[in-house]
Amino acid sequence: MTKDNPDQFQATISTTSTGVGFVAPPAKEAEMDADDLDDYVIPEDHINGAFDGDVVLVRPRPELENDHGDLTIAEVVSVVRRAKTTFVGTVQKNGDTYFLLPDKKDMYEDIFIHTDKDLPDGHKAVVEITDWGRPEAGENPSGTVSEVLGPKGDHEVEMQSIIKAKDIEVDFPQPVMDEAAKLEDWSIDQVDVSDRRDFREVTTMTIDPETAKDFDDGLSFRELDNDNYEVGIHIADVSHFVKPDTAIDQEARKRAFSVYLVDRTIPMLPPILSNDLCSLKPDVDRLAFSAVFEITPDAEIVDQWFGKSVIHSDKRFNYHEAQDQIDSGTDNFSKQLQVLNRIAQTLRDRRFDNGSIDFHGEEVEFDLADDGTPKAITKKDRVDTHKMIEEYMLLANREIAREIKRMTEDEDEKHFFMYRVHGLPDRDRLGELGVFLRALGYDFELEE
């Protein structure tokens, strides 16, 4: 609620393609969590020119007639801050005027284009909004073309449309590239590895999709004299190269993640790092963080170690190549992979016995021509090696979280750590699920 108008509050609006909006109620209302309250619905004649993602000032209007079920009506008093000012879409000529039909489906208005030039009808373009119009007078938003991308349907044009619509930065700023250039002559000889555990003589491999360009995690394996196994899960030590508050660090914070499109990857880090120094490529020494476990043949963990390491990958597999090694039993890495797979299967079975749920659904992959256009779409074949890598990543994450908890308790000192957890399911939705499951003949009762 605002100080001047206690019946109004700020919220971020979500809109549909028909111009209906929804906002979450303020968390303090009725002394309940926002998740326990229904959204307000804002009909198209009360949305006042707000679009998806805008921060708006909202006033509840419970007295208005409601055609939207049990949701309470509200209205947008004003737009506080726009979420977007540029839109990508298709140019449409209508007589002597032009409109942009936005790709963004929840942008429910076409955009009038101010121009004194001829524009190619049916081409994709980027438009910068200059006037949001007057909704009460039926005026559409309007703007100017900042870039014409090319004909709709062309593969590269559609890829650029996605990139620009999502405001994805492709090129790195010059200060970032200047810092990256200083790393081009880097070698392991420049590093004092005496404070790192050395796994360069231990059999190590990476297993990734066939099209992967960067290999950011790997597995090592060796048999111990006591008939147990040492299994190492290794990830690239990016922190060795990306120092706080450098240009590379600031750009990585801004990007937050790499973007994977059907035909390309737009990395979070410059290529010298993402595709080289922070990629666990075969036949070169690489710096890593490692979670290393001594595991019995029955998949019981008897010892563990976490820390900085130096590794040397012996082989880069894709998932199906690694699966062939397991199935054949006669190739160079078959024995190691068979043991790793058997342990992973035991860990997986144990995890499901403890209540874990497999949410994996079917995925598809695209077979692309040289120009990037799809030739075929096929269902991904999920083999045991997919599950094996998944299981060891889960093992590392789970045991590291437990170690941080142990450190906090034993040392009586809090350690900053980011946990990724799932919230409890909504009880009302579980009730709806129960109705569905009982209709299929399953027993489903909610505990009080």
N, C-alpha and C positions, 0 to 999 in steps of 0.2 A: 504494500500500500504506500502511496505517496503522502508526504507531510501535508501538502496543501489540499489534497483531495483524497481522503481516506477510503473512498469508494472506488478508487482507481489504482491500478498497479501496472508495472512494466513486465513484459514477457516477450519471448521469441515466438513468432507466429509460424505455423506450418499451414500451407495452402494446398488445395487440390486444383486440378486442371479446370474445374468448373467455377473456381473463385470462392469456394467456401474455406474458411479458416478455422484453425484450432489453436488454443493456447492452454498451457498447463496453469492451474490455479497457484496462487502464492502459497508457499509451504506452511506459513503460519496460520492459514485459515483453519478455523475449527480445531486448532491445536493438533492437527494431523499431519502426517507426512504427505508430500505432494503426490507420491505414488498411490496413496489410498483414496485420492479424490479424482472425480471425473474431470476431463477437460471441459473447458468452455467451447462452444461452437459459435462461430461468427459467420452469419449468412452473408451472401455476396453483396446485398444492399447495405451492409453495415461494416464492410471491410475497409472502406475509406482509402483505397489505393495502396494498401499494404500488400507486399508480396512475400513469398516463402523465405524464411530466414531473417526477415526484418525484426528489429527490436521495436515494439510498439507500446503505446499507452492504452490500456484496456479498461473499459467500464462494464461490469456485469449488468445485464438488462433482463432479470428474471420475469419481469411483467410482460415481456413480448411473447406473442404467440409462437409456439415451438413446433416446427415440422421435422425436428431432428432427434426424435426419440426422447430419451431421458436426460440428454445433455442440456445444461443451462445456456441460454443465449447471452452473448456479450457483444460489444461493439468496439471498434478501434477508434479511439479519440484522436490519436495522431501517430505519425511514424517518428520514432526517436532516432533511429539509425538504420540506414539501408545495408542489407547484406551484400548486394552486388550492384555494380553500376555498369558492367559490360555483359553483353549477352551474345551467344553464338546461335545462328539459325540460318534459315533459307530465305533468300530475297524473293519476294513475290511482287510482280508489277501489276498494278490495278489502274488502268488508264494511264494518266500522267504521274501517278504517285507510286511510291514504293513502301512496302511494309516488310518487316522481318518477322518470320514465323519462328519463334524461339525453339531450340532443341529441348530446352529445359521444360519438361511437361507440366510442372507446377507453376510455370509462368503463364498465367491464364489470359493475358492480354497480348495481342500482336503489337509490335512497336513500329510507329510511324517513322520513316527515314527522311530526314532533311537532306536534300541533295539537289544540286543544279547540273549533275552529270547523269549520263545513262548508266544504269547498273545492269549487270547480266542477270536476267530472270532465271531463277532456279539454281543460282550459285550460293554456296555457303559464305557467310560474312560475319565479321565481328562488329557490333554496334555499341557505341558508348552513349549512355542515357544522358541527355541534356535537360530534359523536362519530364517530370513524372505525370504530367497531365492533370486534369481536374475530373476526378471520378464522378462528382455530382453532376457534371455537364456532359458526361459520356466521352470525355477526351482520353484517348490512349496515351501511354508514355511515348516519347519521341526521342530521337537521337541521331547521331551521325556515324557513318561507316568509318571505322579505323583500319579495317583490313578486309579485302576480298580473298577468300581462301581457295576458291575454285569450284568446279561443278559438283553438285550433290551426288553422292554415290561413288565418287572416285576414292580409292582406298586411302591414299595419303591425305587427301582433303578431310576425310572422315576421322582419321587419326589426329590430325591437327585440330579438328573441331573439338574432340574430346579433351585434348591437352589444354586448349585455350579456355574451354568452358569450365574446366576444373581449376584454372589458374595455376597450372603446373609449370614450374620453372625448369627449362631444359638446359640452357647454357649456364655455366658457372660464372660468377663475377670475376673480374680480372685479379683482384687481391687473392681470391681462392686459387686461381690457376697459377699465380706467382708462387704461392706457398707450395702448391703441389709440384711445381717444376723442381723445387729444391730436393724432392724425394726421389727423383728419377735415377740418381746414382747410388741409392741406398743399398747396403748389403749387410748381411748378418755379422760380418766382421767388425762392424761399427758398434756392436752391442756387447756389453758385458753380460754374458748369459750365466755367470757363476751363481746368481741368485735365482735362477730358474731351474726347474726340474727338466732334465734332458731326456726326451723320448725319441731322439733321432735314430736310435738303433732298434726301436720297437716297431713291429709291423703296423703300419698306419694306412688308412684308406679313406677316401671320400665317396659318398653315394648320393647322387643328385639327379634331378630330371635331365633328360638327354640334351635339352636346349640350354641348360644352365651355363652362365658365363662366369659367375663368381661362386666359389666353394667356401662357404663360411663356417662349416662344421665338419668334423671328421671323427673316425673311430680308430682306436688302437687296440691291439690284442696281443697277449702273450700268456703262455702256460707257465705256472709257477712250480717250484720244486715240491710243494705240498699238495699237488694235484688240483689246486684252485686256479682261477684265471684272473688276470688283471685286465680290466676293460677301462679304457680311457675315452671320455667324450671331450672333444677339443673344439673351441671356437676361436676365431681370429682375435688377436689382441689389438683391437682398434685404438685403444687408449694410448698405446705406445706412440702412435703417429699423430693422433688428434688431441692436441693439448688445449686446456681450457682457455676460452676467450680469443683463440686465434681465428683468423678469417674462415678457415675450414670448419672449426667448431661452431661458429656463429651461423654459417650457412647450413650445417647439418641440423642445428636446432630449428632453424626456420623450415627446412624441408620435412624433418621428423622421420621420414621413411623413404624407401625406394618405391617407385611406381612400376608395376608390371602390366604392360599392355600386351595384346595378343601377339604383336610382332616386334616388340622392343622393350627394353628396360630403361627407365630414367632414374639413375642412381642418386642416393642421398649424398654420397661422397664422390669426389672426382675420380676419374677412371684409374689413375695410378694407384689409388687405394682400393677401390671397389673391385677392380678386375685383376689386380696384381698383388700389392704388398699385403692386403687384408684378405686375400683369397688363398685358401690352402691348396695351392696347385701342386701337382705331383713333381717329384724330383728336385724340389728346392726347400731350403730351410725356412720355416715360418715361426713367428712368435704367436703364442696362443695363451688362452686361459683354459684350464683343464679341470675336469672332475673325474677322478680316477678311483675305481672301486676294485677291491679284491672280492671276488664272487665265487661261491662254491658251485659245483656242478648242478646243485639243486636250486641255484639262483638265490642263495642267501648271501647278504652282504656282511662280510666279517671285518672289513676295514675300508677306509676311504681317505682321500686326500684332495684338497682343492687349492689351486694356486696358479701362478704364472709358469709357463713352460716354453720349451722350444721343440718343435716337431719337424718331421720330414715325411711327407706323404709318399708312399710307394706306388699308389695306384689311384686313378680316378675312374670310378664306375658310374654308369647310369643304373637306374633301378633294375632294369631287365638284364643288364650284363651281370650284375651281382647275383640276381636270381638264377641265372644260368650256371654260375659258379657253384651255388648251393645245390642245384639239381643234378649237375654232372658228377660232383664229388671227386673229380680227378684233376681239376685245374689248380693253378698256383696258389690261389687264396681260398680254395674250396673248404679246407678243413677249418680254417679260422672263421669263415663266414657261417659254416654249419653250426659251430659251437655258439657263435654270437646269436644266431637265429633261434637256436633251441632255448638259450637263456631268456631271450626276449619273449618267446612264446610262453614260458613259465611265468615271467613277470606279468604278462598280459592276462593270462588266465587268473592269476592271483588278484590282479586289480579288479577284474570283473566279478570275482567271487566276493570282493569287498564292497560291491555296489556301484562300480563305475558303469557308465552307459556309453555305448558306441553311437555317436551322432553322425558318423560318416555317411555322406550321401554320394550318389553317383556324380562324377565329374566328366566333362568332355574336354577334348583337346582338338586344336585346329592344325591341319596339314596345310602349310602355306606355300604358295608359288614364290618364285624369285622376286616378284614385285610386291609381295606381301599380301596378296589377295588369297582368301581361303579356297583351297581345292576340295577339302573334305573335312567333315566333323565326325569324330569318332569318340566312343566312350572310353575313358581312361581305364586301363587294365590295372587294378590294384593287386599287387603281388605281395608276397611275404616280406620282401625287403622294404616296402613302404611302411609296413607295420613295425618292422624291426627298428628302423631309424626313429620312428615316432616313439617307440617304447623307451629307447635310450635317451632321447631328449626329455621325455617325461621323468625318467629316473634322475637325470642330472638336476632338473628344475626342482623336483620334490625334495631331494636330499640337500640341495643347497639351501632351500627355505628352512629345512629342519636345522641345518647347521647354524644359520643366522639366529634362529630362535634359541638354540643351545648357547651360543655365544652371549646373547643378551642375558640369559638366565644365570650362566656360570660366572660371567664377568661383572654382573650388576651394572652393566653399561648398555645404553641403547645404541643400536647400530641402524643407520638409515638403510632401509631396504624397501623396494617396491614389490609388493605382492600382487599377483594377478589372480583374482578369485571371482567366482560367480555368485551373485546374490541369490537369496532364497526365492523359489518360484512363487508367483502370485497365487494366493489361495483361491480367488474367484476363477482364475484360469484353470487351476487344477480341477476345480469342480466341473468346468465345462469339458475338460479332457475326460473326466470320469463318466460323464453322460455319453460321450462318444465311444469310450472303451466298453462300457456296459452294453451298448447297442451292438457291439461286435462279439459279445459273449464273454468278456473278461470281467473278473472281479476287481473292483477298484473302490476302496473306502478310504476317506480322509480321516486321519486321527485328529481328535480334538486337541 
